[in-house]
Amino acid sequence: MISPERKNIEEILGGTRVKYTVPNYQRAYNWGMTELQELMDDLIQLKSDQSQKLFLGNLIFDVSNDSEYQIVDGQQRLTSISILFIAIREHAKRINEIDIAGEIQDNISIYSSTRGTNQIKFKVAENIREIYEFMADPKWDLSFPSELNGKGVKRQVNKVRPIFNFLYSSLETFNSNDLKGFIESLWDAYVVVIKVENTEDVFAVFERTNARGLDLNIGDLLKNYIFSYQKSGFEEKWEAIVDNANGQLPRMLKYFWVSRKGYIQQSKLYRSLKEYCRELETIESNEEGITIFVNDLLLFSQYYSAVTDQSKEKLRDWLSDFGLNSIVNNEDYFDNVVRVFQALKLFRVSQPIPLIFSFFVNYKVHCKSPDKLVKALIAIEKYHFVNNVISGRVGNEVERFYSDLAPKVFDSDKPIGQNTSSFLDKLRKKKANKEEFTSNFIDVITYGQKNFALVNYVFDRINNYQTKGSQYVSIFRPDVNYKKRNYNIEHILAQSNKTNYNEKDQERFNEIGNLIVISRHTNSSLGDLPPSEKVLKIESDKKHWGNLRYMDEFLNDYRDDFSNWDLQTIRKRSINIANDSYQRYWNF
């Protein structure tokens, strides 16, 4: 019987002689700054309020060896906490709290200066193991060597050093009392520990709980199943599959399934994939079936990697390797496909990924013109901008629709063009109405550091509306650093005028109605000039806006307003852009 226990971090990593290990079948350690920032924010918030305790989710341990527990689930959290202990130890030394440093070391290893031994309590994942154990030594000097014991560790250093530096710098301002309060918050953070002793128990826990982070086991279990065939080349292919998933293996596996079979609950995914493997095994033989599965999964992972990346080259390579040269060799088709995926990444929307793969498969099989394929992809982009980015609806409101359609498109004996009209009609019916869109647009598309990409995206699509026969002018360039881009965002009514307005009215300065995108060199020359003088300077030479086609319409429509550009004018233009965006630019 499986009995969950509540334990805090001190009980797990404190004085106990039990060691923990990440088994080799587990995926690599891959927590990034987002997860670390969330953890640190929670702990720092609670360090001055010991009445509240931080819940860190479930941990699952295989306890068949009672002196060394294998971590079935939770290695990402435990590894991050262990690196945090090292950062705490080093900060304690930095502020001359040697006793605290020694106490913290007990959470990292069992160290004996007499015997000259340092028994690490936690054997972390292989991708950072050597550098972690080097850092775990209490005499560590904060160095990050490129080689340890004759083995190159540059990759390990590149992974761990920014994580340690972030954690170490986060503690920089802590005095002794701050540090003690923080340590108590960390020690008191608690988890629900589930101990298992065999594979059956792992399956039982996996099927019956929806704990945070548990779905990571899907990849581990699938890897074990694939490797059980002991077929040459599977290890290398699996490593490539994991790398291509970029830390999102459970999601990628789900999308692989959806592209072929349709909607599925995450909790049922592993068993369904295993049954799918067995279904393929009936084709030739056991080995042939599993080979087909692994190769198909590898192909999908290459697609997933290409479309979730910002690189045009990576997407070009995948399309070419997949045999879609009619898209690759046509600059207009290819650039449209790139822009769709860049936009979806900006929107943080991934639900269309399996359906789009099915579209690609259908197109490849039936070899028809890419026109309707590209039209469908652009419609998907526009739909998610309207519904998710602007109207604030959740991305998964259309997930079931996509999931039901994906296998039909994947297996269809008809070209995609015969499905496009029906697909677009159904997507239009799900689109937010004009009032919902316009009422939110003005509040969402505003100037601000976090919104730079979104504002550039909006002006990009406005400027290139109906560009047939004209060169596309790329304002939104996520693959290029903002400081190196050709265009900047300019306030028509300069921000220096904010001091003349109350706090509420100051917000109007950042509305889209007060913004233009202009060449970087022109932007730097406009400074705090009044709107009328800015326009005179811009119009003095066509080079100031060059091929920014939207500027012609803007200058004509608001010519009578520049001499008295005020908050009312800003709001009027914001409303006009919102209406045009719904009726023209993002209409499909």
C-alpha positions as CSV (number, residue, x, y, z in Angstrom):
1,M,0.0,0.0,0.0
2,I,1.3,3.5,-0.9
3,S,1.2,5.9,2.1
4,P,2.0,9.6,1.4
5,E,4.0,11.3,4.1
6,R,4.4,15.0,4.8
7,K,8.1,15.9,5.3
8,N,10.0,19.2,5.3
9,I,13.3,19.8,3.5
10,E,15.3,19.6,6.7
11,E,13.9,16.1,7.3
12,I,14.8,15.0,3.8
13,L,18.2,16.5,3.4
14,G,19.2,17.1,7.0
15,G,20.8,14.8,9.5
16,T,19.7,11.5,7.9
17,R,22.2,9.1,6.6
18,V,20.0,8.2,3.6
19,K,21.5,9.2,0.3
20,Y,19.5,10.2,-2.8
21,T,20.4,9.5,-6.4
22,V,19.0,10.4,-9.8
23,P,18.9,7.1,-11.8
24,N,20.5,7.2,-15.2
25,Y,17.2,6.7,-17.0
26,Q,16.0,10.1,-15.7
27,R,16.2,13.1,-17.9
28,A,18.9,15.8,-17.5
29,Y,18.7,18.6,-15.0
30,N,17.2,21.6,-16.8
31,W,15.6,24.1,-14.5
32,G,16.0,27.6,-15.7
33,M,15.8,31.2,-14.4
34,T,12.0,31.3,-14.4
35,E,11.6,28.3,-12.0
36,L,14.4,29.5,-9.8
37,Q,13.0,33.0,-9.6
38,E,9.6,31.6,-8.5
39,L,11.3,29.5,-5.8
40,M,13.4,32.4,-4.5
41,D,10.5,34.8,-4.6
42,D,8.4,32.4,-2.5
43,L,11.2,31.8,0.0
44,I,12.1,35.4,0.4
45,Q,8.5,36.4,0.9
46,L,8.1,33.8,3.7
47,K,11.4,34.4,5.5
48,S,9.9,37.1,7.7
49,D,6.6,35.2,8.3
50,Q,7.4,31.8,9.9
51,S,3.7,31.1,10.4
52,Q,3.4,30.1,6.7
53,K,5.2,27.2,5.1
54,L,6.0,26.8,1.4
55,F,4.5,23.7,-0.3
56,L,6.9,22.3,-3.0
57,G,4.7,19.5,-4.4
58,N,5.1,15.8,-4.4
59,L,8.3,13.7,-4.3
60,I,8.4,10.1,-5.3
61,F,11.2,7.8,-4.1
62,D,12.0,4.3,-5.0
63,V,13.1,2.9,-1.6
64,S,13.9,-0.7,-2.6
65,N,17.5,0.2,-1.4
66,D,16.9,1.6,2.1
67,S,20.2,3.3,2.3
68,E,20.0,5.0,-1.2
69,Y,16.7,6.3,-2.5
70,Q,16.2,6.7,-6.2
71,I,14.3,9.8,-7.2
72,V,11.4,8.8,-9.4
73,D,10.0,12.3,-9.4
74,G,11.3,15.6,-8.0
75,Q,14.9,15.7,-9.1
76,Q,14.6,19.2,-10.6
77,R,13.4,20.6,-7.3
78,L,15.8,18.7,-5.1
79,T,18.8,19.5,-7.4
80,S,17.9,23.2,-7.4
81,I,17.5,23.2,-3.6
82,S,20.9,21.5,-3.2
83,I,22.6,24.1,-5.4
84,L,20.8,26.7,-3.3
85,F,22.3,25.2,-0.1
86,I,25.8,25.6,-1.7
87,A,24.9,29.3,-2.4
88,I,23.8,29.7,1.2
89,R,27.0,28.1,2.5
90,E,29.1,30.4,0.4
91,H,27.1,33.5,1.5
92,A,27.5,32.5,5.1
93,K,31.2,32.4,4.6
94,R,31.0,35.7,2.8
95,I,29.5,37.4,5.9
96,N,31.7,35.4,8.3
97,E,29.0,33.2,9.7
98,I,31.2,30.1,9.8
99,D,28.9,28.1,12.1
100,I,26.0,28.6,9.7
101,A,28.2,27.5,6.8
102,G,29.1,24.3,8.6
103,E,25.5,23.6,9.5
104,I,24.4,24.0,5.9
105,Q,27.1,21.7,4.8
106,D,25.3,18.9,6.6
107,N,22.5,19.3,4.1
108,I,25.0,18.8,1.2
109,S,27.4,16.1,2.3
110,I,28.8,14.1,5.2
111,Y,32.2,15.7,5.5
112,S,35.1,14.5,7.6
113,S,38.3,16.6,7.7
114,T,40.0,13.8,9.7
115,R,39.3,11.1,7.1
116,G,39.5,13.6,4.2
117,T,36.2,12.3,2.8
118,N,33.1,14.1,1.5
119,Q,30.2,11.8,1.0
120,I,27.7,13.6,-1.2
121,K,24.2,13.1,0.0
122,F,22.6,13.7,-3.4
123,K,24.0,12.1,-6.6
124,V,22.5,14.5,-9.2
125,A,21.8,13.9,-12.9
126,E,24.8,13.0,-15.1
127,N,24.7,16.3,-17.0
128,I,25.9,18.3,-14.0
129,R,27.3,15.6,-11.7
130,E,31.0,16.3,-11.7
131,I,30.7,20.1,-11.3
132,Y,28.1,19.7,-8.6
133,E,30.3,17.4,-6.5
134,F,33.2,19.8,-7.0
135,M,31.1,22.6,-5.6
136,A,29.8,20.5,-2.8
137,D,33.2,20.4,-1.2
138,P,33.2,22.8,1.8
139,K,36.6,24.1,0.7
140,W,35.3,25.1,-2.8
141,D,36.9,28.4,-3.9
142,L,34.0,29.5,-6.2
143,S,36.0,28.6,-9.3
144,F,34.5,26.8,-12.3
145,P,37.2,24.7,-14.0
146,S,36.8,23.5,-17.6
147,E,38.2,20.1,-16.7
148,L,37.9,17.8,-13.7
149,N,39.8,14.5,-13.2
150,G,40.7,14.6,-16.9
151,K,37.1,15.0,-18.0
152,G,35.9,18.2,-19.8
153,V,33.1,19.8,-17.9
154,K,32.5,23.0,-19.9
155,R,28.9,22.0,-20.7
156,Q,28.3,21.3,-17.0
157,V,29.8,24.7,-16.0
158,N,27.7,26.5,-18.6
159,K,24.6,24.9,-17.1
160,V,25.3,25.3,-13.4
161,R,27.3,28.6,-13.2
162,P,24.5,31.0,-14.1
163,I,22.2,29.1,-11.8
164,F,24.6,29.4,-8.9
165,N,25.5,33.0,-9.7
166,F,21.8,33.9,-9.7
167,L,21.1,32.2,-6.3
168,Y,24.3,33.6,-4.8
169,S,23.6,37.1,-5.9
170,S,20.0,36.9,-4.6
171,L,21.4,36.4,-1.1
172,E,24.0,39.2,-1.4
173,T,22.1,41.8,0.7
174,F,21.2,39.3,3.5
175,N,22.7,40.0,6.9
176,S,22.9,37.3,9.6
177,N,19.3,37.6,10.7
178,D,18.0,37.7,7.1
179,L,20.0,34.6,6.3
180,K,18.7,32.7,9.3
181,G,15.1,33.6,8.5
182,F,15.6,32.5,4.9
183,I,17.2,29.2,5.9
184,E,14.3,28.5,8.3
185,S,11.9,29.1,5.4
186,L,13.8,26.7,3.2
187,W,14.1,24.0,5.9
188,D,10.4,24.3,6.8
189,A,9.3,24.1,3.1
190,Y,7.4,20.8,2.8
191,V,6.5,18.2,0.3
192,V,4.4,15.0,0.2
193,V,6.7,12.1,0.0
194,I,5.5,8.9,-1.8
195,K,7.7,5.8,-1.4
196,V,7.5,3.0,-3.9
197,E,9.3,-0.3,-4.1
198,N,8.5,-1.6,-7.6
199,T,7.4,-0.6,-11.1
200,E,3.8,-1.5,-10.4
201,D,3.7,1.1,-7.6
202,V,5.2,3.7,-9.9
203,F,2.4,3.1,-12.4
204,A,-0.2,3.2,-9.7
205,V,1.0,6.5,-8.4
206,F,1.3,7.9,-11.9
207,E,-2.2,6.9,-12.9
208,R,-3.9,8.1,-9.7
209,T,-2.4,11.4,-8.9
210,N,-2.3,14.8,-10.6
211,A,0.5,16.2,-8.5
212,R,2.6,19.1,-9.8
213,G,5.5,17.9,-11.9
214,L,4.4,14.3,-11.9
215,D,3.9,14.2,-15.7
216,L,7.7,14.3,-16.0
217,N,7.6,10.5,-15.4
218,I,6.0,10.0,-18.8
219,G,9.4,10.5,-20.5
220,D,11.2,8.3,-18.0
221,L,8.8,5.4,-18.3
222,L,8.7,5.7,-22.1
223,K,12.5,5.7,-22.2
224,N,12.6,2.5,-20.2
225,Y,10.1,0.8,-22.4
226,I,12.0,1.8,-25.6
227,F,15.4,0.8,-24.1
228,S,14.0,-2.6,-23.1
229,Y,14.2,-3.6,-26.8
230,Q,18.0,-3.2,-26.5
231,K,18.2,-2.1,-30.2
232,S,21.3,-0.4,-31.5
233,G,21.0,3.3,-32.0
234,F,18.0,3.9,-29.7
235,E,20.1,5.6,-27.0
236,E,21.4,8.2,-29.5
237,K,18.0,8.8,-30.9
238,W,16.4,9.1,-27.5
239,E,19.0,11.7,-26.5
240,A,18.2,13.7,-29.6
241,I,14.5,13.4,-28.9
242,V,15.0,14.8,-25.4
243,D,17.3,17.6,-26.6
244,N,14.7,18.6,-29.3
245,A,12.0,18.8,-26.6
246,N,14.0,21.6,-24.9
247,G,12.8,20.8,-21.4
248,Q,9.2,20.2,-22.5
249,L,9.3,16.4,-23.1
250,P,5.8,15.7,-21.6
251,R,4.2,18.4,-23.7
252,M,6.0,17.2,-26.8
253,L,5.0,13.6,-26.3
254,K,1.4,14.7,-25.9
255,Y,1.5,16.8,-29.1
256,F,3.1,13.8,-30.9
257,W,0.1,11.7,-29.9
258,V,-2.5,14.5,-30.7
259,S,-1.1,14.9,-34.2
260,R,-1.9,11.2,-34.9
261,K,-4.7,10.2,-32.6
262,G,-6.4,13.3,-31.2
263,Y,-7.2,14.5,-27.7
264,I,-5.9,12.7,-24.6
265,Q,-5.6,13.4,-20.9
266,Q,-2.0,13.7,-19.7
267,S,-2.5,10.9,-17.1
268,K,-3.4,8.4,-19.9
269,L,-0.6,9.4,-22.2
270,Y,2.1,6.9,-21.3
271,R,-0.2,3.8,-21.5
272,S,-1.6,5.1,-24.7
273,L,1.8,5.5,-26.3
274,K,2.8,2.1,-25.2
275,E,-0.3,0.6,-26.7
276,Y,0.4,2.6,-29.9
277,C,3.9,1.0,-30.0
278,R,2.3,-2.5,-29.7
279,E,-0.2,-1.5,-32.5
280,L,2.8,-0.7,-34.7
281,E,4.5,-4.0,-33.7
282,T,1.8,-5.9,-35.6
283,I,3.0,-4.4,-38.8
284,E,6.2,-6.6,-39.2
285,S,7.7,-7.7,-36.0
286,N,8.3,-6.4,-32.5
287,E,11.5,-4.7,-33.4
288,E,10.2,-3.3,-36.6
289,G,7.2,-1.7,-34.9
290,I,9.3,-0.1,-32.2
291,T,11.7,1.2,-34.7
292,I,8.9,2.9,-36.6
293,F,7.7,4.5,-33.4
294,V,11.1,5.8,-32.4
295,N,11.9,7.1,-35.9
296,D,8.4,8.8,-36.0
297,L,9.0,10.3,-32.6
298,L,12.4,11.6,-33.6
299,L,11.0,13.2,-36.7
300,F,8.3,14.9,-34.7
301,S,10.8,16.1,-32.1
302,Q,12.8,17.7,-34.9
303,Y,9.7,19.5,-36.1
304,Y,8.9,20.5,-32.5
305,S,12.4,21.9,-32.0
306,A,12.3,23.8,-35.3
307,V,8.9,25.5,-34.7
308,T,9.5,26.4,-31.1
309,D,12.8,28.1,-32.0
310,Q,13.3,31.6,-33.3
311,S,15.8,30.5,-36.0
312,K,14.7,30.7,-39.6
313,E,17.6,28.5,-40.6
314,K,16.4,25.7,-38.3
315,L,12.9,25.8,-39.7
316,R,14.3,25.9,-43.2
317,D,16.4,22.9,-42.6
318,W,13.5,20.9,-41.1
319,L,11.1,21.8,-44.0
320,S,13.8,20.8,-46.5
321,D,14.6,17.5,-44.7
322,F,10.8,16.8,-44.5
323,G,10.6,17.3,-48.3
324,L,8.6,20.5,-48.3
325,N,10.9,22.2,-50.8
326,S,8.0,24.0,-52.5
327,I,7.7,26.1,-49.4
328,V,11.4,26.5,-48.8
329,N,12.1,27.5,-52.3
330,N,9.4,30.2,-52.3
331,E,10.5,33.1,-50.2
332,D,7.0,34.4,-49.7
333,Y,5.6,31.1,-48.5
334,F,8.6,30.4,-46.3
335,D,8.7,33.8,-44.6
336,N,4.9,33.6,-43.9
337,V,5.4,30.2,-42.2
338,V,8.3,31.6,-40.2
339,R,6.3,34.6,-39.1
340,V,3.4,32.4,-37.9
341,F,5.7,30.4,-35.6
342,Q,7.5,33.4,-34.3
343,A,4.1,35.0,-33.5
344,L,2.8,31.9,-31.7
345,K,5.9,31.8,-29.6
346,L,5.4,35.5,-28.7
347,F,1.8,34.7,-27.8
348,R,3.0,31.8,-25.7
349,V,0.5,29.6,-27.5
350,S,1.5,26.0,-28.4
351,Q,-1.9,24.3,-28.8
352,P,-1.8,24.5,-32.7
353,I,1.6,22.7,-33.0
354,P,0.2,19.2,-33.5
355,L,-2.5,20.3,-35.9
356,I,0.0,22.2,-38.0
357,F,2.2,19.1,-38.1
358,S,-0.8,17.2,-39.5
359,F,-1.2,20.0,-42.1
360,F,2.4,19.6,-43.2
361,V,2.0,15.8,-43.4
362,N,-1.2,16.1,-45.5
363,Y,0.4,18.6,-47.8
364,K,3.5,16.4,-48.3
365,V,1.4,13.4,-49.2
366,H,-0.9,15.2,-51.6
367,C,1.6,17.6,-53.1
368,K,-0.8,20.5,-53.7
369,S,-0.1,24.2,-53.8
370,P,1.0,25.7,-50.5
371,D,-1.5,28.6,-50.8
372,K,-4.3,27.1,-48.7
373,L,-1.8,25.6,-46.2
374,V,-0.2,29.0,-45.6
375,K,-3.6,30.7,-45.4
376,A,-4.7,28.2,-42.7
377,L,-1.5,28.9,-40.7
378,I,-2.0,32.7,-40.9
379,A,-5.6,32.3,-39.8
380,I,-4.4,30.3,-36.7
381,E,-2.0,33.2,-35.9
382,K,-4.7,35.8,-36.2
383,Y,-7.2,33.8,-34.2
384,H,-4.8,33.5,-31.2
385,F,-3.9,37.1,-31.3
386,V,-7.5,38.1,-31.2
387,N,-8.7,35.6,-28.6
388,N,-5.7,35.0,-26.4
389,V,-3.4,38.1,-26.6
390,I,-6.1,40.8,-26.8
391,S,-9.3,39.2,-25.4
392,G,-7.5,37.4,-22.6
393,R,-9.1,34.0,-23.3
394,V,-7.3,30.9,-22.3
395,G,-5.2,29.2,-25.0
396,N,-6.8,25.8,-24.4
397,E,-10.3,26.9,-25.3
398,V,-9.7,25.7,-28.8
399,E,-7.4,22.7,-27.9
400,R,-10.1,20.1,-28.2
401,F,-11.1,21.4,-31.6
402,Y,-7.5,21.3,-32.8
403,S,-7.0,17.8,-31.3
404,D,-10.1,16.4,-32.9
405,L,-9.1,17.8,-36.3
406,A,-5.4,16.8,-36.2
407,P,-5.7,13.0,-36.8
408,K,-8.4,13.6,-39.5
409,V,-6.0,15.8,-41.4
410,F,-3.1,13.5,-40.7
411,D,-4.9,10.5,-42.2
412,S,-7.0,12.2,-44.8
413,D,-6.9,10.9,-48.3
414,K,-7.9,14.4,-49.5
415,P,-5.5,17.4,-49.9
416,I,-5.6,20.1,-47.2
417,G,-7.3,22.5,-49.5
418,Q,-10.6,20.6,-49.3
419,N,-10.5,20.9,-45.5
420,T,-9.4,24.6,-45.3
421,S,-12.8,26.3,-45.9
422,S,-14.5,24.2,-43.2
423,F,-11.6,24.8,-40.8
424,L,-11.7,28.5,-41.3
425,D,-15.5,28.7,-40.9
426,K,-15.3,26.9,-37.6
427,L,-12.4,29.0,-36.4
428,R,-14.2,32.2,-37.2
429,K,-17.2,31.1,-35.1
430,K,-14.8,30.7,-32.1
431,K,-13.3,34.2,-32.7
432,A,-14.0,36.8,-30.0
433,N,-16.5,39.5,-31.1
434,K,-15.5,43.0,-32.1
435,E,-16.6,44.7,-28.9
436,E,-14.7,42.2,-26.7
437,F,-11.6,42.7,-28.8
438,T,-11.6,46.5,-29.1
439,S,-12.4,47.0,-25.4
440,N,-9.3,45.1,-24.5
441,F,-7.0,46.2,-27.3
442,I,-6.2,49.7,-26.0
443,D,-5.3,48.3,-22.5
444,V,-3.1,45.5,-23.8
445,I,-1.1,47.1,-26.6
446,T,0.8,49.7,-24.6
447,Y,4.3,50.9,-24.4
448,G,6.5,49.2,-21.8
449,Q,9.6,47.1,-21.5
450,K,7.8,43.9,-21.4
451,N,5.6,44.9,-24.3
452,F,8.3,46.0,-26.8
453,A,8.0,42.8,-28.8
454,L,4.2,42.9,-28.9
455,V,4.1,46.6,-30.0
456,N,6.6,45.8,-32.7
457,Y,4.6,42.8,-33.8
458,V,1.4,44.9,-34.0
459,F,3.1,47.6,-36.2
460,D,4.7,44.9,-38.3
461,R,1.4,43.4,-39.2
462,I,-0.3,46.8,-39.7
463,N,2.6,48.0,-41.9
464,N,2.6,44.9,-44.1
465,Y,-1.2,44.5,-44.4
466,Q,-1.9,43.6,-48.1
467,T,1.7,43.5,-49.2
468,K,1.1,41.5,-52.3
469,G,3.6,42.6,-54.9
470,S,5.6,44.6,-52.3
471,Q,8.6,43.7,-50.2
472,Y,7.7,42.7,-46.7
473,V,9.3,45.1,-44.2
474,S,10.2,43.2,-41.0
475,I,9.6,45.4,-37.9
476,F,9.1,42.4,-35.6
477,R,12.4,40.6,-35.5
478,P,12.6,38.2,-32.5
479,D,15.8,36.7,-33.8
480,V,17.6,40.1,-33.6
481,N,18.6,41.9,-30.4
482,Y,16.4,45.0,-29.9
483,K,19.4,47.3,-29.7
484,K,20.5,46.2,-33.2
485,R,17.2,46.5,-34.9
486,N,16.4,49.1,-37.6
487,Y,13.2,50.5,-36.0
488,N,12.4,52.0,-32.7
489,I,9.1,52.9,-30.9
490,E,8.5,56.7,-30.7
491,H,6.1,58.6,-28.6
492,I,4.3,61.3,-30.6
493,L,3.6,63.4,-27.5
494,A,6.9,63.1,-25.7
495,Q,7.1,61.4,-22.3
496,S,8.7,64.5,-20.9
497,N,5.3,66.1,-20.9
498,K,4.0,63.6,-18.4
499,T,4.8,65.9,-15.5
500,N,1.9,68.2,-16.6
501,Y,-0.7,65.4,-16.0
502,N,-2.1,63.4,-13.1
503,E,-1.1,59.8,-12.7
504,K,-4.2,58.4,-14.4
505,D,-3.7,60.6,-17.5
506,Q,0.0,59.8,-17.7
507,E,-1.0,56.3,-18.6
508,R,-2.5,57.6,-21.8
509,F,1.0,58.5,-23.1
510,N,1.8,54.8,-23.5
511,E,-1.4,53.9,-25.5
512,I,-0.8,52.8,-29.0
513,G,-2.6,56.0,-30.2
514,N,0.5,57.9,-29.1
515,L,3.0,55.5,-30.7
516,I,4.7,55.1,-34.0
517,V,7.5,52.9,-35.1
518,I,10.2,54.8,-37.0
519,S,13.7,54.2,-38.2
520,R,16.2,54.0,-35.3
521,H,18.2,56.9,-36.6
522,T,15.2,59.1,-37.1
523,N,14.0,58.2,-33.6
524,S,17.2,59.4,-32.0
525,S,16.9,62.8,-33.8
526,L,13.3,63.5,-32.7
527,G,13.9,63.8,-29.0
528,D,11.3,65.8,-27.1
529,L,10.2,67.9,-30.1
530,P,6.5,68.9,-30.1
531,P,4.3,66.6,-32.3
532,S,3.9,69.1,-35.1
533,E,7.7,69.6,-35.3
534,K,8.3,65.8,-35.3
535,V,6.0,65.5,-38.2
536,L,7.7,68.3,-40.1
537,K,11.1,66.6,-39.6
538,I,9.7,63.2,-40.6
539,E,8.1,64.6,-43.8
540,S,11.2,66.7,-44.7
541,D,12.8,63.6,-46.2
542,K,11.3,60.3,-47.3
543,K,14.3,58.5,-45.9
544,H,12.9,59.1,-42.4
545,W,10.1,56.6,-42.9
546,G,11.2,54.9,-46.1
547,N,9.2,51.7,-46.8
548,L,7.1,52.0,-43.6
549,R,3.9,52.1,-45.6
550,Y,1.6,52.6,-42.7
551,M,3.1,56.1,-42.2
552,D,1.6,57.5,-45.4
553,E,-1.9,56.7,-44.1
554,F,-1.1,57.9,-40.6
555,L,0.3,61.3,-41.8
556,N,-2.7,61.8,-44.0
557,D,-5.4,60.8,-41.5
558,Y,-4.1,62.9,-38.6
559,R,-2.6,65.9,-40.5
560,D,-5.1,68.3,-38.8
561,D,-4.4,66.9,-35.3
562,F,-0.6,67.3,-35.1
563,S,-0.7,71.0,-34.0
564,N,-2.9,70.1,-31.1
565,W,-1.9,66.5,-30.3
566,D,-3.5,65.8,-26.9
567,L,-4.9,63.0,-24.8
568,Q,-8.2,63.0,-26.7
569,T,-6.4,62.7,-30.0
570,I,-4.4,59.8,-28.6
571,R,-7.6,58.0,-27.5
572,K,-9.2,58.7,-30.8
573,R,-6.3,57.1,-32.7
574,S,-6.2,54.2,-30.3
575,I,-9.8,53.4,-31.0
576,N,-9.3,53.7,-34.7
577,I,-6.4,51.3,-34.6
578,A,-8.4,48.8,-32.5
579,N,-11.3,48.9,-34.9
580,D,-9.1,48.5,-38.0
581,S,-7.2,45.7,-36.3
582,Y,-10.3,43.7,-35.9
583,Q,-11.9,44.5,-39.2
584,R,-8.8,44.5,-41.4
585,Y,-5.4,43.5,-40.1
586,W,-6.4,40.4,-38.0
587,N,-9.5,39.5,-40.0
588,F,-9.5,36.1,-41.7
